[in-house]
Structures are given as C-alpha cells and as structure tokens.
Amino acid sequence: MIEFQSVTKRYPDGTVAVDALDLTIDAGKITVLVGPSGCGKTTSLRMINRMVEASSGTILVNGADVRAQRPATLRRGIGYVIQNAGLFPHRTVVDNIATVPILLGTKKAAARRRAEELLDTVGLPRELGGRYPAQLSGGQQQRVGVARALAADPPVLLMDEPFSAVDPVVRDDLQEELLRLQSELGKTIVFVTHDIDEAIKLGDKVAVLRVGGTLAQYDTPATLLAKPVDDFVASFVGRDRGYRALGFLSAHGAQIAPLSTVPLGSPVDAARAALENGWAVVVDEGKAPLGWVSSTSLSTVEGELRSADLVSGGSLYAADAKSGSLRTALDAALSSPSGIGIAVDSDGAVAGGVTAESVLKALDEARRSGGVPS
Ligand SMILES: Nc1ncnc2c1ncn2[C@@H]1O[C@H](COP(=O)(O)OP(=O)(O)OP(=O)(O)O)[C@@H](O)[C@H]1O
C-alpha cells in the first residue's frame, strides 16, 4: 500500500504542482493518476521514489516513510517505466534488462538468464535479446522497458505515460499485455496517463487530478463513469460516458433468445427451412458462428452451403456473466447484419442471440436498481 498524507510539492519557482494530496493506493492493484496537462501527475509519481522530494506531508510505502530510506535502497523495491522506455542505447536488450540485478550483485550469467525469461514474460521473442534498442519497434522497446523494471522483482511499479508514444494499435496490445501480466504478478502499480480511456481500461481505481494538484475524484472506473462528482470530472471522462459505462455492466441481465443455426455444408434447402425471421447463423462442427444466411442471400445459392455464401459481419459477445458486458452485447446487436447479436459460450459456441431492445431493457433494469448513469 502507498499512502499520500497531505503531500504538497512546491517547486523553487513557486509553482504548486501538488497541493495537500491525500491518497491511499491499494497493494496489488493498478491505480491510475489521470488529469489534464500540468495537474501534477508526474510530480506525484516521482515523489513516491524520491526523484522529486515532497515539500511537506508524508508518503508511506508499505507503512515506511520514504524519507526514512536512502533513495537507492527505496528504488530497489520500486520499478520505474517511462515513455519511450528510456533504454540504454549502447547496451543490448538483455543487458538493458540485466542492468539493475547486476548492480545489485547478481552474477552476470544468472542475470542474463533471468533477462531472457523476462523477455518471455513481456511477450517478446528471445532472439531480440541480442539487439540494440534502436533495432526494435517502439512497442517492443516499451516491452523491454517493462521487463527491465520487473528485473529486480520490485513489489511496486511506477509507470509514467509508458504507452503514449506508440500508435493506437500497438498501444492497445501493450495495455492488454499489462493487464495479463498484472493478473499473474499482482504488483502495486501506479500508472500515469492523460488519456481517460487508458485510465478506465487499466485502472482498478482512478484518481482524477485537476490543475493545481488537487484530487477531483478517486473511484473505480465504473463509478467515475456513472457518478462523476462534478462538471470537471464529467467533462473529463467525456460525453459518451453513459455508453462507456455499459462496459462495466454484466451482459448477464440481457435476455438471450434461442438462435436458429445451420451447419456449413448443409443443403441450401435445409438452410432455407432453418431461417427464422429471415435469418439463420451458420456454424462449424464446434458450433462456433461463421456468418449469417438470409432469405435474400440464399435466393441465388444452390447445392450445399459454402463459406462464400455467408453474410459476414457482427461482433460477438461472451454470454458468461464474468466477461460479457452490456456494451459488447449492444455492439454485437448493432453491428450484426440481422440486428441480432450472437452470444457465445466459453467454448466459442453459439449460446443464443440478443437484440438491442433486450440490451436496453437490461440497462433500464440496472438503472432502476441504481449505479448506472441516467
Ligand atoms: N522542475 C520544475 N520546476 C518548476 N515547475 C515544475 C517543475 N516540474 C514540473 N513543474 C510544474 O508543476 C506542474 C505539474 O507538473 P507535472 O509534470 O507534475 O504535471 P503532469 O500532470 O504530469 O503534466 P503532463 O501531463 O503535461 O506531463 C506544472 O505546472 C509544471 O509546469
């Protein structure tokens, strides 16, 4: 656990970057600090490992005042990842990752072996270990940055806009990878970003700061979206917050209706007979959905149903309460050529279908029971 107790940072020129901040950061969770440029996110983060010294107040890491420890000792337990990875350009990937363990006394060969394991951990092929940072893509460099921060196995990880310099697709991959890593490692992660979507995706809890270094709201992403405390937070989380809040509501409440399915390779006559309200889902041997057929699409088809005869399109959503959200269910319904979203079970087989109406009905019920934006 990390605790900010009335922490203020006043820079020598008089700028108050952080003003009497009280914040309790849970152990083993991802806490995101988010807010507009200049609101004191980076300053707050760096006060944890004493790269910036607080002017007043106290910061405790696992109950110990950070000022009572030598910065070098403190930082052994705190990994640090920054934008553009901050790798040493003249050291190979493996040597970059092994730097801190070697400094701490680990034998070179052992540190390198561990560095190679860490490449696996962050999803990089070991062949990259011998390259120099400039020979990697931006996303790969960021992964090396994470591996390097993990090398001394610190319980705490500070991440300052680590994914801001990569393109949106790579960024999405890195975010997913961080969530996967965290589900295995359970570190105490403090993550700084100015991107509210990133905050909402990654944070177990999100602290929204306002310029002047004060805390506007500290809540779970679902609560931030559903109940922003004031206009500043509401406008910061964005106009479509109502829609995004659906991502935190289980799709469980949406009524799944049976869907008519027909195996690929069936006679076209059988497919026609299977249509319900003009549509049927074509499935493989495992009952996984392959696409749709409709009375229109089948009108010119003869013989057996082939892949080329299918109408594609439509996202899927997981029917189980744990992973499926009302947002993915609504997406599935709205993006489907038939207007019916396909729900799949944990094996990927068709479990049934939902309409946008059934999702909205579930939303209405959730709203009546509280906790949803109105
Ligand atoms: N070394 C410094 N000396 C004086 N002022 C500083 C210093 N570092 C930061 N500041 C000021 O403190 C305030 C907070 O800066 P900080 O970098 O913590 O904000 P931030 O929220 O991380 O911003 P950004 O998203 O733009 O990186 C800003 O007004 C900034 O100009």
The ligand as a Gaussian input file, in Angstrom:
#p B3LYP/6-31G(d) Opt

LIG

0 1
 N       11.179000      21.230000     -12.079000
 C       10.112000      22.029000     -12.092000
 N       10.201000      23.312000     -11.751000
 C        9.127000      24.139000     -11.748000
 N        7.875000      23.717000     -12.083000
 C        7.729000      22.434000     -12.427000
 C        8.828000      21.527000     -12.468000
 N        8.353000      20.314000     -12.867000
 C        7.039000      20.479000     -13.059000
 N        6.655000      21.735000     -12.800000
 C        5.293000      22.323000     -12.888000
 O        4.472000      21.620000     -11.972000
 C        3.176000      21.417000     -12.521000
 C        2.871000      19.938000     -12.558000
 O        3.765000      19.295000     -13.459000
 P        3.723000      17.728000     -13.729000
 O        4.786000      17.412000     -14.709000
 O        3.734000      17.002000     -12.433000
 O        2.288000      17.599000     -14.389000
 P        1.658000      16.445000     -15.254000
 O        0.248000      16.347000     -14.815000
 O        2.481000      15.231000     -15.190000
 O        1.705000      17.090000     -16.703000
 P        1.851000      16.434000     -18.170000
 O        0.632000      15.601000     -18.406000
 O        1.883000      17.634000     -19.076000
 O        3.123000      15.656000     -18.164000
 C        3.188000      22.074000     -13.885000
 O        2.684000      23.369000     -13.765000
 C        4.668000      22.131000     -14.245000
 O        4.951000      23.198000     -15.085000

